[in-house]
Amino acid sequence: MHKTFVIATREYLAAVRTKTFIISLVIMPVMIGGSILVQTLFKSVDVSSKHFVIVNHGAPDALIEKIKAAVKDHNDDPKTKKQLNPRFEVEYETAPDSPQALDERRAELSEKAKAGKLVGFLVITPVKANGSSKTKDSPKSQARYIIDYRSDRLTYFEFPNFIDRVTTEAVRAELARKSGLTDNQTKAILRPVVLESKGLLRRDASGKIVDTGEAGRVASLAVPIIMMMLMFMVVMMTATPLMQSVVEEKMQRIAEVLLGSVRPFQMMMGKLVGMTGVSLTIAAVYLGGAYWAAMHFGFADYISVGLLLWFLIFQIMGEFMFGSLFVAVGAACTDMKETQNLLLPIMLLICIPLFLLGNVVQDPNSPVVRGLSFFPFATPSLMIARLAIPPGIPLWEPVLGVVVVLVSTILCVYAAGRIFRVGILMQGKGARLGEMMKWIVRG
């Protein structure tokens, strides 16, 4: 036990005393903050021109004139007379009379867009002139205009949203003029209901009722996602270097010297304990910062002390479980290239919770999510995410999850110890998966 503790202390200090460890702690918040800053800066300075074509297929000239005026105001702010947004270079043309000729023109514009001469084009068609909607219940039959926008860059929403907004305002103004209603009355007709989705009301320390507002809804979604990503990130930041150190010690024959003083299982457990200490240090720094931010902005209710304790419990067991697998891979291989093939199935197991992220946030108590929460390799991340989503889950589920993961961790550490004992001294060609299974069974 003493030798295991000595190895664990050495592994921990060797990791946390390096500049790489400090950089790894700082780089994540710096990258997140930097990405937000860069996006903000580039959004404000991106004034490059975007070329579009608007084809009028029967819309009144007054609508086209409103679009032209709105485009001019967009390109040159009416107050400052300066260009503040990416310029919309728009060409206007009238659609051909026949449907065949219109299809030909769409094909020509599509070729221009493929060649990079256009970002996209759109065809504005009044519903009466379209004649394609035969059902009364069809959304197209209930609209005034159909805007058919085509582009290779479907992720660029600024121009289609801009045209949609301008056209909607023009239609609303026309309806108000014809009906004699005010602009606010017309808005109420076009959008009679506004749905606001917020968190539950709560009482503060003085008993005063507090409305969480939209921020509460955002926090309830962000906390489980952040905790899942943090657990995944910490495992990858600590388990991968651990595997690399095992391979390096094996290649340089340092392991042979160490095994003259300690047993293989003691050596492996020392490395696992040291790695777990490093992971807890990283998690403590990030969770401490997150909890301080939650306290500062009034979101502490979404990051309770109980939730943090559950996170640490699952983090420790997850580190032992996945760390033992990474150690086994490092012991069975003779260089870093050989580790890639054996790491693939382990990486797939680690990534299972990420594949279910949308399902977890949408319905954390669905049968699929609940069932996979008790799959040992997905339990730590899925269980902590479900605990973080209000109103939480029954106590028996995380307790059973702890039991499942604990049993699985013991089995993984046992199997890794058997592989480590044989593989750490093996030189030459790395072991295959079949050979590793024989080592586990026969020793």
C-alpha positions as CSV (number, residue, x, y, z in Angstrom):
1,M,0.0,0.0,0.0
2,H,2.9,2.4,0.8
3,K,4.5,1.7,-2.5
4,T,1.3,2.4,-4.3
5,F,0.9,5.7,-2.5
6,V,4.5,6.7,-3.4
7,I,3.9,6.0,-7.1
8,A,0.6,7.8,-7.0
9,T,2.2,10.9,-5.3
10,R,5.0,10.9,-7.8
11,E,2.6,10.6,-10.8
12,Y,0.4,13.4,-9.4
13,L,3.3,15.8,-8.6
14,A,4.9,15.1,-12.0
15,A,1.7,16.1,-13.7
16,V,0.6,19.2,-11.7
17,R,4.1,20.7,-11.5
18,T,4.5,21.0,-15.2
19,K,3.8,24.1,-17.3
20,T,1.6,21.9,-19.6
21,F,-0.8,21.3,-16.7
22,I,-1.1,25.0,-15.9
23,I,-1.7,25.8,-19.6
24,S,-4.3,23.0,-19.9
25,L,-6.2,24.6,-17.0
26,V,-6.1,28.1,-18.4
27,I,-6.5,27.3,-22.1
28,M,-10.1,26.1,-22.0
29,P,-11.7,29.2,-20.5
30,V,-9.3,31.4,-22.7
31,M,-10.4,29.5,-25.8
32,I,-14.1,29.9,-25.0
33,G,-13.8,33.6,-24.1
34,G,-11.5,34.2,-27.1
35,S,-14.0,32.5,-29.5
36,I,-16.8,34.6,-28.3
37,L,-14.7,37.8,-28.6
38,V,-13.5,36.8,-32.1
39,Q,-17.0,36.1,-33.3
40,T,-18.2,39.5,-31.9
41,L,-15.3,41.4,-33.5
42,F,-15.6,39.7,-36.9
43,K,-19.4,40.2,-36.8
44,S,-18.9,43.9,-36.4
45,V,-16.2,44.3,-39.0
46,D,-17.5,42.0,-41.7
47,V,-18.8,44.4,-44.3
48,S,-18.0,42.4,-47.4
49,S,-20.5,42.4,-50.2
50,K,-23.0,39.5,-50.6
51,H,-24.5,39.2,-54.1
52,F,-28.1,38.1,-54.6
53,V,-30.8,38.0,-57.3
54,I,-34.5,38.7,-56.6
55,V,-36.8,37.4,-59.3
56,N,-40.3,39.0,-59.2
57,H,-42.9,36.4,-60.2
58,G,-46.0,38.5,-60.1
59,A,-45.5,40.5,-56.9
60,P,-46.6,44.2,-57.0
61,D,-44.0,46.8,-57.7
62,A,-44.8,48.5,-54.4
63,L,-43.4,45.4,-52.6
64,I,-40.2,45.4,-54.7
65,E,-39.7,49.1,-54.0
66,K,-40.0,48.5,-50.2
67,I,-37.4,45.8,-50.5
68,K,-35.1,48.1,-52.4
69,A,-35.5,50.8,-49.8
70,A,-34.8,48.4,-47.0
71,V,-31.7,47.1,-48.7
72,K,-30.4,50.6,-49.1
73,D,-31.0,51.3,-45.4
74,H,-29.3,48.1,-44.5
75,N,-26.2,48.9,-46.6
76,D,-25.9,52.5,-45.3
77,D,-27.4,53.2,-41.9
78,P,-29.9,56.1,-42.3
79,K,-28.6,57.8,-39.2
80,T,-24.9,57.6,-39.6
81,K,-24.8,57.1,-43.4
82,K,-22.1,54.6,-42.8
83,Q,-21.8,50.9,-43.8
84,L,-22.3,48.9,-40.6
85,N,-23.3,45.5,-42.0
86,P,-22.3,43.2,-44.8
87,R,-23.5,44.8,-48.0
88,F,-26.4,43.2,-50.0
89,E,-25.6,43.6,-53.7
90,V,-29.1,42.8,-55.1
91,E,-30.1,42.4,-58.7
92,Y,-33.8,42.7,-59.5
93,E,-35.4,41.0,-62.5
94,T,-38.9,40.0,-63.7
95,A,-39.7,36.3,-64.1
96,P,-40.3,34.9,-67.5
97,D,-44.0,34.3,-68.5
98,S,-43.9,30.5,-69.0
99,P,-43.1,28.0,-66.2
100,Q,-40.5,26.3,-68.4
101,A,-38.6,29.5,-68.9
102,L,-38.8,30.3,-65.2
103,D,-37.3,26.8,-64.4
104,E,-34.5,27.5,-67.0
105,R,-33.8,30.8,-65.3
106,R,-33.6,29.1,-61.9
107,A,-31.2,26.6,-63.3
108,E,-29.0,29.4,-64.7
109,L,-28.9,31.2,-61.4
110,S,-28.1,28.0,-59.6
111,E,-25.1,27.5,-61.9
112,K,-24.0,31.1,-61.1
113,A,-24.3,30.3,-57.3
114,K,-22.3,27.1,-57.7
115,A,-19.6,29.1,-59.6
116,G,-19.4,31.6,-56.7
117,K,-20.9,34.5,-58.5
118,L,-23.9,34.6,-56.3
119,V,-24.6,33.7,-52.6
120,G,-28.2,32.8,-53.6
121,F,-31.3,33.9,-55.3
122,L,-35.0,34.0,-54.5
123,V,-38.3,34.1,-56.4
124,I,-41.2,36.0,-54.9
125,T,-44.6,34.7,-56.0
126,P,-48.1,35.8,-54.9
127,V,-50.2,32.8,-53.8
128,K,-52.9,33.6,-56.3
129,A,-50.4,33.6,-59.2
130,N,-48.7,30.4,-58.0
131,G,-51.7,28.1,-58.2
132,S,-49.8,25.2,-56.8
133,S,-51.7,24.9,-53.5
134,K,-54.9,22.9,-54.0
135,T,-55.8,22.3,-50.3
136,K,-57.4,25.1,-48.3
137,D,-55.5,23.9,-45.2
138,S,-52.1,24.1,-46.9
139,P,-49.8,26.8,-45.3
140,K,-49.0,28.1,-48.8
141,S,-52.7,28.7,-49.5
142,Q,-53.0,30.9,-46.4
143,A,-50.0,33.0,-47.2
144,R,-49.9,36.2,-49.3
145,Y,-46.5,35.5,-50.9
146,I,-44.2,32.5,-51.3
147,I,-40.5,33.3,-51.2
148,D,-38.5,30.5,-52.7
149,Y,-34.9,31.0,-51.6
150,R,-32.1,28.9,-53.1
151,S,-28.4,28.8,-52.0
152,D,-25.5,26.5,-51.5
153,R,-24.9,28.4,-48.2
154,L,-28.0,27.4,-46.4
155,T,-26.4,28.2,-43.0
156,Y,-26.3,31.9,-44.0
157,F,-29.6,33.1,-42.6
158,E,-29.1,36.9,-42.6
159,F,-30.4,37.7,-46.1
160,P,-33.5,35.3,-46.2
161,N,-34.4,36.5,-42.7
162,F,-34.0,40.1,-43.8
163,I,-36.3,39.6,-46.8
164,D,-38.8,37.7,-44.7
165,R,-39.0,40.5,-42.2
166,V,-39.3,43.2,-44.8
167,T,-42.0,41.4,-46.7
168,T,-44.0,40.6,-43.5
169,E,-43.9,44.3,-42.5
170,A,-45.0,45.3,-46.0
171,V,-48.0,42.9,-45.9
172,R,-48.9,44.1,-42.4
173,A,-48.8,47.7,-43.5
174,E,-51.0,46.9,-46.5
175,L,-53.6,45.1,-44.3
176,A,-53.6,47.9,-41.8
177,R,-54.3,50.5,-44.6
178,K,-57.1,48.5,-46.2
179,S,-58.8,47.5,-43.0
180,G,-58.4,50.8,-41.2
181,L,-56.7,49.2,-38.2
182,T,-53.7,50.5,-36.4
183,D,-50.3,48.9,-36.7
184,N,-50.5,47.4,-33.2
185,Q,-54.0,45.9,-34.0
186,T,-52.6,44.3,-37.1
187,K,-49.7,42.8,-35.2
188,A,-52.1,41.4,-32.7
189,I,-54.1,39.8,-35.5
190,L,-51.1,38.3,-37.2
191,R,-49.6,37.1,-33.9
192,P,-52.4,36.7,-31.4
193,V,-50.5,34.5,-28.9
194,V,-47.0,34.9,-27.4
195,L,-45.6,31.8,-25.6
196,E,-43.0,32.4,-22.9
197,S,-41.2,29.3,-21.6
198,K,-39.6,30.0,-18.2
199,G,-38.5,28.2,-15.1
200,L,-40.6,27.8,-11.9
201,L,-41.1,30.7,-9.5
202,R,-39.2,30.4,-6.2
203,R,-38.8,32.2,-2.9
204,D,-35.6,33.8,-1.7
205,A,-34.2,33.8,1.8
206,S,-36.6,36.6,2.9
207,G,-39.7,34.8,1.5
208,K,-40.1,37.1,-1.5
209,I,-41.3,35.5,-4.7
210,V,-38.7,35.6,-7.5
211,D,-39.3,35.0,-11.2
212,T,-36.4,33.1,-12.8
213,G,-37.3,34.4,-16.3
214,E,-35.6,33.2,-19.5
215,A,-32.2,33.0,-17.7
216,G,-33.5,30.1,-15.6
217,R,-34.5,28.2,-18.7
218,V,-31.1,28.7,-20.2
219,A,-29.3,27.7,-17.0
220,S,-31.4,24.5,-16.7
221,L,-30.2,23.5,-20.2
222,A,-26.6,24.7,-19.9
223,V,-25.7,23.0,-16.6
224,P,-26.2,19.3,-17.7
225,I,-24.5,19.9,-21.0
226,I,-21.5,21.6,-19.3
227,M,-21.2,18.8,-16.7
228,M,-21.3,16.1,-19.4
229,M,-18.7,17.9,-21.5
230,L,-16.5,18.6,-18.4
231,M,-16.5,14.9,-17.4
232,F,-15.6,13.9,-21.0
233,M,-12.9,16.5,-21.2
234,V,-11.3,15.6,-17.8
235,V,-11.2,11.9,-18.7
236,M,-9.5,12.7,-22.0
237,M,-7.1,15.2,-20.5
238,T,-5.8,12.7,-17.9
239,A,-6.3,9.1,-19.3
240,T,-4.5,9.8,-22.6
241,P,-1.3,11.1,-21.0
242,L,-1.4,8.2,-18.6
243,M,-1.4,5.7,-21.5
244,Q,1.4,7.6,-23.2
245,S,3.5,7.5,-20.0
246,V,3.0,3.7,-19.8
247,V,4.1,3.2,-23.4
248,E,7.1,5.5,-22.9
249,E,8.2,3.7,-19.8
250,K,7.9,0.4,-21.5
251,M,9.8,1.5,-24.6
252,Q,12.6,3.0,-22.6
253,R,12.7,0.0,-20.2
254,I,12.1,2.1,-17.2
255,A,9.2,-0.2,-16.2
256,E,11.6,-3.1,-15.9
257,V,13.6,-1.1,-13.3
258,L,10.5,-0.1,-11.4
259,L,9.1,-3.7,-11.3
260,G,12.3,-4.7,-9.5
261,S,10.9,-2.9,-6.5
262,V,7.1,-3.1,-6.8
263,R,4.6,-5.5,-8.1
264,P,2.8,-4.8,-11.4
265,F,-0.6,-4.3,-9.8
266,Q,0.9,-1.8,-7.2
267,M,2.5,0.1,-10.1
268,M,-0.7,0.2,-12.1
269,M,-2.8,1.2,-9.1
270,G,-0.4,3.9,-8.2
271,K,-0.6,5.4,-11.7
272,L,-4.4,5.2,-11.6
273,V,-4.6,6.9,-8.2
274,G,-2.2,9.6,-9.3
275,M,-4.2,10.2,-12.5
276,T,-7.5,10.4,-10.5
277,G,-5.9,13.0,-8.3
278,V,-5.0,15.1,-11.3
279,S,-8.5,14.8,-12.7
280,L,-10.0,15.9,-9.4
281,T,-7.7,18.9,-9.3
282,I,-8.9,19.9,-12.8
283,A,-12.5,19.3,-12.0
284,A,-12.2,21.2,-8.7
285,V,-10.8,24.3,-10.5
286,Y,-13.5,24.3,-13.2
287,L,-16.3,23.5,-10.8
288,G,-15.1,26.0,-8.3
289,G,-15.1,28.7,-11.0
290,A,-18.5,27.6,-12.3
291,Y,-20.0,27.7,-8.7
292,W,-18.6,31.1,-8.1
293,A,-20.1,32.4,-11.4
294,A,-23.4,30.8,-10.5
295,M,-23.4,32.5,-7.1
296,H,-22.4,35.8,-8.6
297,F,-25.2,35.7,-11.3
298,G,-27.9,34.2,-9.0
299,F,-27.9,30.7,-10.6
300,A,-26.6,28.8,-7.5
301,D,-29.9,26.8,-7.3
302,Y,-29.0,25.0,-10.5
303,I,-25.5,23.9,-9.2
304,S,-26.2,22.6,-5.7
305,V,-23.6,21.1,-3.4
306,G,-25.4,17.7,-3.7
307,L,-25.0,17.8,-7.4
308,L,-21.3,18.6,-7.1
309,L,-20.8,15.7,-4.7
310,W,-22.5,13.3,-7.2
311,F,-20.3,14.7,-9.9
312,L,-17.1,14.0,-7.9
313,I,-18.3,10.4,-7.0
314,F,-19.0,9.5,-10.7
315,Q,-15.9,11.3,-11.8
316,I,-13.7,9.2,-9.5
317,M,-15.2,5.9,-10.6
318,G,-15.2,6.9,-14.2
319,E,-11.6,7.8,-14.0
320,F,-10.7,4.4,-12.5
321,M,-12.8,2.6,-15.0
322,F,-11.6,4.3,-18.2
323,G,-8.1,4.9,-16.8
324,S,-7.6,1.2,-16.3
325,L,-8.6,0.5,-19.9
326,F,-6.2,3.1,-21.1
327,V,-3.4,1.7,-18.9
328,A,-4.2,-1.8,-20.3
329,V,-3.9,-0.5,-23.9
330,G,-0.6,1.2,-23.1
331,A,0.8,-2.0,-21.5
332,A,-0.2,-4.2,-24.4
333,C,1.4,-1.9,-27.1
334,T,5.0,-1.3,-27.9
335,D,4.6,2.2,-29.5
336,M,2.0,4.9,-29.8
337,K,1.0,3.9,-33.4
338,E,-0.2,0.5,-32.1
339,T,-2.5,2.1,-29.5
340,Q,-4.8,3.7,-32.1
341,N,-6.6,0.5,-33.1
342,L,-7.2,-0.6,-29.5
343,L,-8.3,2.8,-28.4
344,L,-11.2,3.0,-31.0
345,P,-13.7,0.8,-29.1
346,I,-12.8,2.6,-25.8
347,M,-13.4,6.0,-27.4
348,L,-16.8,4.8,-28.7
349,L,-17.8,3.8,-25.2
350,I,-16.7,7.2,-23.8
351,C,-18.7,9.0,-26.6
352,I,-22.0,7.2,-26.0
353,P,-23.4,9.9,-23.7
354,L,-22.5,12.6,-26.3
355,F,-24.5,10.8,-28.9
356,L,-27.6,11.0,-26.6
357,L,-27.1,14.6,-25.6
358,G,-30.2,15.9,-27.4
359,N,-32.4,13.1,-26.0
360,V,-31.1,13.7,-22.5
361,V,-31.9,17.4,-22.6
362,Q,-35.3,16.9,-24.2
363,D,-36.5,14.0,-22.0
364,P,-34.1,12.8,-19.3
365,N,-36.6,10.2,-18.1
366,S,-37.4,8.5,-21.4
367,P,-37.0,4.7,-21.4
368,V,-34.0,4.8,-23.7
369,V,-32.1,7.4,-21.7
370,R,-33.0,5.8,-18.4
371,G,-32.0,2.4,-19.6
372,L,-28.6,3.5,-21.0
373,S,-28.0,5.4,-17.7
374,F,-27.4,1.9,-16.2
375,F,-25.0,0.9,-19.0
376,P,-21.7,1.1,-16.9
377,F,-19.6,3.0,-19.5
378,A,-22.3,5.6,-20.0
379,T,-23.6,5.8,-16.4
380,P,-21.3,8.6,-15.1
381,S,-22.1,11.2,-17.7
382,L,-25.7,10.3,-18.3
383,M,-26.6,10.1,-14.6
384,I,-24.9,13.4,-13.7
385,A,-26.7,15.1,-16.6
386,R,-30.1,13.7,-15.5
387,L,-29.4,14.8,-11.9
388,A,-28.7,18.3,-13.2
389,I,-31.9,18.7,-15.1
390,P,-34.8,19.9,-12.8
391,P,-36.6,18.4,-11.1
392,G,-33.9,15.6,-11.0
393,I,-34.4,11.9,-10.6
394,P,-35.3,9.5,-7.7
395,L,-32.5,8.8,-5.3
396,W,-32.4,5.1,-6.0
397,E,-31.3,5.7,-9.6
398,P,-28.0,7.4,-8.9
399,V,-27.4,5.0,-6.0
400,L,-28.0,2.0,-8.3
401,G,-25.8,3.7,-10.9
402,V,-23.0,4.0,-8.3
403,V,-23.3,0.2,-7.6
404,V,-23.2,-0.6,-11.3
405,V,-20.2,1.6,-12.0
406,L,-18.4,0.3,-8.9
407,V,-18.8,-3.3,-9.9
408,S,-17.7,-2.5,-13.5
409,T,-14.7,-0.5,-12.2
410,I,-13.6,-3.4,-10.1
411,L,-13.8,-5.8,-13.1
412,C,-12.0,-3.3,-15.4
413,V,-9.2,-2.7,-12.8
414,Y,-8.9,-6.5,-12.3
415,A,-8.7,-7.2,-16.1
416,A,-6.3,-4.3,-16.6
417,G,-4.1,-5.6,-13.9
418,R,-3.9,-9.0,-15.5
419,I,-3.0,-7.4,-18.9
420,F,-0.6,-5.0,-17.3
421,R,1.3,-7.8,-15.5
422,V,2.0,-9.6,-18.8
423,G,2.1,-6.8,-21.3
424,I,4.4,-4.3,-19.4
425,L,7.5,-6.5,-20.0
426,M,6.5,-7.7,-23.5
427,Q,8.8,-6.3,-26.2
428,G,8.6,-6.4,-30.0
429,K,5.2,-6.8,-31.6
430,G,2.2,-5.4,-29.7
431,A,-0.6,-7.7,-28.4
432,R,-3.8,-8.2,-30.3
433,L,-7.3,-8.1,-28.7
434,G,-7.5,-11.9,-28.7
435,E,-4.2,-12.2,-26.8
436,M,-5.3,-9.7,-24.3
437,M,-8.5,-11.7,-23.6
438,K,-6.3,-14.8,-23.0
439,W,-4.2,-12.8,-20.5
440,I,-7.3,-11.8,-18.6
441,V,-8.6,-15.4,-18.4
442,R,-5.3,-17.3,-17.9
443,G,-3.1,-14.6,-16.4
